[in-house]
Amino acid sequence: MAWRVMAASATGRSHLDRGQPCQDAYASVQVGQTLVAVVCDGAGSASHSDVGARHVSSSVAASVTGSAQLGADPLALPVDALRSIIETAVDDARGQLAMLALSQGLKLSDHACTLVGAVATRGGGWFFHVGDGVAACAFSNESPDAVSLPANGEYANETWFVTGGNWREQLRLTRFEGTIDALVLMSDGVQPFAMSRAGDSLFQPFIAPVIRYLAGVDETHGSQALHATLADPRTDQITGDDKTLLVALPA
């Protein structure tokens, strides 16, 4: 495989205390040299957001990699072509969720979740993003990290969801190019300790040891180590939210 992907989700303390499930989810698919990775964060106020996050992450990752328009080099795609691929993938996921909701007497909004993802080869690619969470790329030549930042509404705890009526207007695409050292996707529960205080780069005291460790282990052990890190009770002092971290390293 062209990439080694290690990822984990841990239920936040606030959800554990209320007996709620983890509402984060992640997925990744590889085709040739291309990786598509997705992290979704379910809305705490939506009754079935855990189902929405799982479905959207897996469906979008599979749909993007299966697109006939994708080709072998995401960097060669014009932004309008990429937008079409992502919009089709999200449309399909929304349609499937709407049918599921209807069959259960629910609404699409009961499955509300955000979306942050990447489609890339070793030489670069694109971030796609609706709502909060963070995508970041560390380059091997020590260039500044490429980052797709969270988008919030009028209030700090307000964001946008792929299940919302205005999701197309909120879909942001960010191109990045250069030899990749690591791709990192995270839900907003990880952001306080994985991103710099300014929020515009990865927080090296946390992420550098993580990447060094992951570089020396297989995907199974790497994912287990990430889960242990995210589930460490010391993180409860930083955030009570669910936490998801996905790290992709070129093989």
MOFENGI-V659747 format. One record per residue. N is the residue number from 1. RES is the residue in three letters. OMEGA is omega in radians with two decimals (* if undefined). NEAR is the number of other ideal C-beta (glycine too) atoms within 12 Angstrom. Layout:
N&RES&OMEGA&NEAR  N&RES&OMEGA&NEAR
This chain:
1&MET&-3.12&18  2&ALA&-3.09&24  3&TRP&2.92&33  4&ARG&-3.06&29  5&VAL&3.10&38  6&MET&-3.03&38  7&ALA&3.10&42  8&ALA&2.99&38  9&SER&3.08&38  10&ALA&-3.14&36  11&THR&-3.13&31  12&GLY&-3.11&34  13&ARG&-3.13&25  14&SER&3.11&19  15&HIS&3.10&26  16&LEU&-3.11&19  17&ASP&-3.13&11  18&ARG&-3.13&14  19&GLY&-3.14&9  20&GLN&3.09&24  21&PRO&2.98&23  22&CYS&-3.11&34  23&GLN&3.02&42  24&ASP&3.03&48  25&ALA&3.12&41  26&TYR&3.08&47  27&ALA&3.03&37  28&SER&3.11&38  29&VAL&3.07&32  30&GLN&2.99&26  31&VAL&-3.04&26  32&GLY&3.13&18  33&GLN&-3.03&26  34&THR&3.06&38  35&LEU&2.93&42  36&VAL&-3.12&46  37&ALA&-3.05&48  38&VAL&2.97&51  39&VAL&3.09&57  40&CYS&3.14&52  41&ASP&-3.13&48  42&GLY&3.13&49  43&ALA&-3.14&38  44&GLY&-3.11&32  45&SER&-3.09&19  46&ALA&-2.96&30  47&SER&-3.09&23  48&HIS&-3.09&30  49&SER&3.08&40  50&ASP&3.09&31  51&VAL&3.12&33  52&GLY&-3.13&43  53&ALA&3.14&44  54&ARG&-3.09&33  55&HIS&-3.08&38  56&VAL&-3.11&52  57&SER&-3.09&45  58&SER&-3.10&31  59&SER&-3.12&37  60&VAL&3.13&50  61&ALA&-3.13&42  62&ALA&-3.10&25  63&SER&-3.13&36  64&VAL&3.14&46  65&THR&-3.14&33  66&GLY&-3.10&19  67&SER&3.11&27  68&ALA&-3.13&13  69&GLN&-2.96&24  70&LEU&-3.11&33  71&GLY&-3.05&23  72&ALA&-3.07&18  73&ASP&-3.14&21  74&PRO&-3.14&40  75&LEU&-3.14&26  76&ALA&-3.11&21  77&LEU&2.94&29  78&PRO&-3.07&16  79&VAL&-3.14&20  80&ASP&3.11&12  81&ALA&3.10&23  82&LEU&3.12&35  83&ARG&3.12&26  84&SER&3.13&24  85&ILE&-3.11&34  86&ILE&-3.12&44  87&GLU&3.09&29  88&THR&-3.14&25  89&ALA&3.14&40  90&VAL&3.09&41  91&ASP&-3.14&24  92&ASP&-3.13&26  93&ALA&3.12&41  94&ARG&-3.14&34  95&GLY&3.11&21  96&GLN&3.12&27  97&LEU&3.14&40  98&ALA&3.11&23  99&MET&3.09&16  100&LEU&3.14&25  101&ALA&-3.13&26  102&LEU&-3.12&15  103&SER&-3.10&10  104&GLN&-3.14&16  105&GLY&-3.12&10  106&LEU&3.07&22  107&LYS&3.08&20  108&LEU&-3.12&33  109&SER&3.06&25  110&ASP&-3.13&26  111&HIS&-3.00&40  112&ALA&3.08&39  113&CYS&3.03&53  114&THR&-3.11&54  115&LEU&2.97&55  116&VAL&-3.06&55  117&GLY&3.11&55  118&ALA&2.96&52  119&VAL&-2.95&51  120&ALA&2.84&49  121&THR&-3.09&35  122&ARG&-3.08&28  123&GLY&3.12&24  124&GLY&-3.11&32  125&GLY&-3.05&41  126&TRP&2.87&41  127&PHE&2.97&40  128&PHE&-2.81&45  129&HIS&2.96&38  130&VAL&3.09&42  131&GLY&-3.06&43  132&ASP&-2.92&41  133&GLY&-3.10&53  134&VAL&2.93&45  135&ALA&-3.14&48  136&ALA&3.09&46  137&CYS&3.03&44  138&ALA&-3.08&34  139&PHE&-3.08&26  140&SER&-3.14&19  141&ASN&3.10&14  142&GLU&2.98&13  143&SER&3.09&17  144&PRO&3.12&17  145&ASP&2.93&36  146&ALA&-3.02&31  147&VAL&2.93&34  148&SER&-3.00&38  149&LEU&3.10&28  150&PRO&3.05&37  151&ALA&3.12&29  152&ASN&3.12&19  153&GLY&-3.08&16  154&GLU&-3.10&9  155&TYR&-3.03&7  156&ALA&-3.10&11  157&ASN&3.13&15  158&GLU&3.11&18  159&THR&-3.07&34  160&TRP&-3.07&31  161&PHE&3.11&40  162&VAL&3.09&51  163&THR&-3.13&43  164&GLY&-3.10&30  165&GLY&-3.09&14  166&ASN&-3.03&15  167&TRP&-3.14&33  168&ARG&3.12&20  169&GLU&-3.11&14  170&GLN&3.14&29  171&LEU&-3.12&36  172&ARG&3.12&31  173&LEU&-3.12&31  174&THR&3.14&31  175&ARG&3.05&26  176&PHE&-3.05&31  177&GLU&-3.13&22  178&GLY&-3.14&24  179&THR&-2.99&19  180&ILE&3.00&36  181&ASP&3.12&29  182&ALA&2.96&41  183&LEU&-3.07&52  184&VAL&3.02&48  185&LEU&-3.12&52  186&MET&2.94&51  187&SER&-3.02&50  188&ASP&3.07&42  189&GLY&3.14&41  190&VAL&-3.03&45  191&GLN&-3.08&39  192&PRO&-3.13&25  193&PHE&3.14&30  194&ALA&3.13&44  195&MET&3.10&33  196&SER&-3.13&22  197&ARG&3.11&12  198&ALA&3.10&13  199&GLY&-3.04&22  200&ASP&3.12&18  201&SER&3.07&27  202&LEU&3.14&37  203&PHE&-2.98&28  204&GLN&3.12&21  205&PRO&3.06&14  206&PHE&-2.92&28  207&ILE&-3.09&33  208&ALA&3.08&22  209&PRO&3.10&18  210&VAL&-3.11&34  211&ILE&3.11&32  212&ARG&3.13&19  213&TYR&-3.09&24  214&LEU&3.14&36  215&ALA&-3.07&24  216&GLY&-3.11&15  217&VAL&3.11&20  218&ASP&-3.05&18  219&GLU&-3.12&25  220&THR&-3.13&16  221&HIS&3.10&18  222&GLY&3.12&30  223&SER&3.09&29  224&GLN&3.13&20  225&ALA&3.10&28  226&LEU&3.13&37  227&HIS&3.12&26  228&ALA&3.12&20  229&THR&-3.09&31  230&LEU&-3.11&41  231&ALA&3.13&25  232&ASP&-3.12&19  233&PRO&3.14&15  234&ARG&3.10&13  235&THR&3.13&28  236&ASP&3.11&24  237&GLN&-3.13&11  238&ILE&-3.10&22  239&THR&3.02&26  240&GLY&-3.05&23  241&ASP&2.97&36  242&ASP&-3.06&44  243&LYS&3.06&43  244&THR&3.11&50  245&LEU&3.09&50  246&LEU&3.11&49  247&VAL&3.12&50  248&ALA&3.14&46  249&LEU&3.05&36  250&PRO&-3.09&31  251&ALA&*&18
